[in-house]
Amino acid sequence: MAQLTKGKLNYRCPSCFMRDLDIDMFYNKDTGIYSCIRCQYRGTEKDILEKNEMVRFRYGAMNQRFEKFDFD
């Protein structure tokens, strides 16, 4: 079995990151698959980037201050 290493970029595990855990994924050069050592999530770079976009949607307004609420 191939030894897993850190990839070129440190991708965060989308499954763990949605639960507010910041876990780096490891890269297998032979298969081109990233894997998480905490939750056993596995995926390609494209799959990880798509799921991380969902995380960005969740935290998109984190730095905005809402002063007016128009619920009427």
C-alpha positions as CSV (number, residue, x, y, z in Angstrom):
1,M,0.0,0.0,0.0
2,A,1.3,3.5,-0.9
3,Q,2.3,5.9,1.8
4,L,-0.1,8.9,2.0
5,T,1.5,12.4,2.0
6,K,0.3,15.9,2.1
7,G,-0.7,17.2,-1.3
8,K,0.5,20.3,-3.1
9,L,-2.3,22.3,-1.3
10,N,-3.7,21.4,2.1
11,Y,-7.3,20.7,1.4
12,R,-9.7,20.5,4.3
13,C,-12.0,17.6,4.7
14,P,-15.5,18.8,3.7
15,S,-17.3,16.4,5.9
16,C,-15.3,17.3,9.0
17,F,-15.3,21.0,8.1
18,M,-19.1,21.1,8.0
19,R,-19.0,19.9,11.6
20,D,-16.6,22.8,12.5
21,L,-13.5,20.5,12.6
22,D,-10.4,21.7,10.7
23,I,-8.8,18.5,9.5
24,D,-6.2,18.3,6.6
25,M,-6.5,15.6,4.0
26,F,-3.8,13.4,2.8
27,Y,-3.0,12.6,-0.9
28,N,-2.3,9.3,-2.5
29,K,-0.1,9.9,-5.6
30,D,-0.9,6.5,-7.1
31,T,-4.7,6.8,-7.1
32,G,-5.1,10.6,-7.1
33,I,-7.5,10.3,-4.2
34,Y,-7.5,12.6,-1.1
35,S,-8.5,10.9,2.2
36,C,-9.3,12.1,5.7
37,I,-7.7,10.2,8.6
38,R,-10.5,11.2,11.0
39,C,-13.7,10.4,9.2
40,Q,-12.6,8.1,6.4
41,Y,-13.9,10.6,3.7
42,R,-12.3,9.9,0.3
43,G,-12.6,12.0,-2.9
44,T,-10.9,13.5,-5.9
45,E,-9.8,17.1,-6.0
46,K,-12.8,18.1,-8.0
47,D,-15.2,16.5,-5.5
48,I,-13.5,18.2,-2.6
49,L,-13.6,21.6,-4.2
50,E,-17.3,21.2,-4.9
51,K,-18.1,20.3,-1.4
52,N,-16.0,23.1,0.0
53,E,-18.1,25.5,-2.0
54,M,-21.1,24.4,0.1
55,V,-19.1,25.2,3.2
56,R,-18.3,28.7,1.9
57,F,-22.1,29.2,1.3
58,R,-22.7,28.3,5.0
59,Y,-20.2,30.8,6.3
60,G,-20.7,33.4,3.5
61,A,-22.2,36.1,5.7
62,M,-20.0,35.5,8.8
63,N,-18.2,38.9,8.5
64,Q,-21.2,41.0,7.8
65,R,-23.1,43.0,10.4
66,F,-26.9,43.0,10.0
67,E,-28.4,46.1,11.5
68,K,-31.8,46.2,9.7
69,F,-34.2,43.4,9.7
70,D,-37.1,43.7,7.2
71,F,-39.4,40.8,8.0
72,D,-42.6,42.7,7.3
